[in-house]
Amino acid sequence: MSPTAPLGSESRLPAAWRPWRRPSPLAERGIGIANLVGRTTARAAQLTRAELRAGGQRLIRRAAVLRPCAIAVVGITAFRQAFDRPDAVLGV
């Protein structure tokens, strides 16, 4: 891509490829999606305890502002480390 190519609302991408330009059905229902850590890995084991703990703290702060009814975390290992709950079990 050219460094001078238009980004965001200036691009000529079809609207379906520009999710930031259309209402989100999830957001309209009060549902959001967030990452604990902002980098891609194949497994949670590739993330450091410090990364997960920092992500958990960010999520706690965000939840205090947005006040969701529930939060789901994908991956028991990531949950245990992010929230310092080594004995956490699967389920509600």
C-alpha positions, 0 to 999 in steps of 0.5 A: 500500500502506498504511504499516501493511500487514503485511510479511514473515511477517505478510502474507497472501500465498500461500506461492508469493509469499513466496520467503523462506518456502520453501527455494530449490532453488538454495540447496539445491544450493549455487547463489546469485545476486547483483548486482554493483550494487544498482540497475536499469539497461537497460545496464551502460554506465549504471553507473559504473566506481566502482559496478562496482569496488565491486560486484566487491570485495564479490563477491570478499569474499563468495566468500572466505566462501562459497567457491563452485566457480564464479562466472558474471558476465552481461555482459563489459563489467561483468566487465571493469570490475568486476574491472579485466580490460580484456582479458577474453574471453568463455568459461571 
